Amino acid sequence: MRVIDLSHEIHPEIPVYPGTEPPALLAANTIEEDGFAETKISMFSHTATHMDAPSHILQGGRSLDQGGRSLDQFDAGHFWGCATILDVSCISKELIGAEDLAPFERKLQEVDFAVLKTGWFRYWGQERYFQGFPSLAPEAARWLGGFQLKGVAIDAISIDPLDSESLPAHHALLSKNIVIIENLANLDAVSWEYFQFCCLPIKFKDADGSPVRAVAIEGL
């Protein structure tokens, strides 16, 4: 069995969505002064490798058919399952269309998570990471929403363009209770066609999103 870390490390200098404060990690207690170490962490819920809940953009509701659920309202099993990579890294355009994903239709019928590999994670830490990154065209997101998926993940800052105000891809997926995982890393290290994907969020009340430790597990 091989476990592959697909998450970016959180530290004060990491890239954050434009306009968002970077995380702060303060040494609240130290072994030298207090006999134990403890860190005070302050950050936005959509920092680094993170998950979007339906309540990120939809009005809240406590049942599956009401939309707007927060992450703490999902069963923990929703964040684990079989996944496959949709390699679209050779597509030289900013919007990934439904026609670009159509070759993966058979695979999508067999998995819980679709992991979009655009190759953009290689620019993490560079200004380019926020410029012209690949995202989902609205019809592509609606097409993915037609499968029985638990989540859609991507190795870029967002599944919608940075200048999008209506966020159609987010709406198309989150309205189906398909969670979104953004800012994945290290997808080149995944070699299996199908693998187990785990992306457990922090469990806090009314969570509209949360950092996750996303991993791919081969050979489980």
C-alpha positions, 0 to 999 in steps of 0.5 A: 500500500502506498499513501500519497500526500496531495495537500499543500503545507499551511504556513504564513507565506502560502498563496491565498485567494486574492483579498484573503488574509494569509494564515497566522501560526503563533507559538502560544506556549513553548516547551522552554517557558511552559513545559509544553508546546501549543500553537494558536492558528488563525486562518480562513476556512478556504485556506490551502488545500481545502473543501467547499461545502454547499453552504459556501454559496447556497442558503442552508438546509439540514437535509440532503434535498434542501441544499446549503449543507455545511460540512459538519452535516455530512456523514464522514463517509462522504469524504472517502471513496474510490477516485480516478484522475481526469488528466486534462493537463494537455488542454491549452485553454482556460475553460475545460469543456464537457467535450474534454471530459467526455472520454472519461465517462466510463470511469466516472460511472465507477468512482466517488471522486473525480480528480481534475489534473490540470498540471497547475499545481506546479505553479504553487508559490508563483504569481502565475498560479492566480493567472489564467488557471484552468477551470470548469466551463458551466456545461462541464460542471453540469455534466459532472453533476449528472454522475453519482459523485461525492466530490470533484477535486482540482489542482488549481485555486478554483473550479471557476475563473477568478473574475467569475461573480456568479460561480456557475461551476460551484453552483452546478456541483454544490447544489447536488451535494458534490463537495469541491476540493481545491488546491490539490498538490503532487498529482504526478505521483499518483500512478494507479488508474483507480485509488482511494481518496480521503479528504477529511475536513475539520469538523466545526459547526456550520462549516462552509469550508475547511482545510483538508489533508487530502491523500491518495491511497494505492493498493488498499 
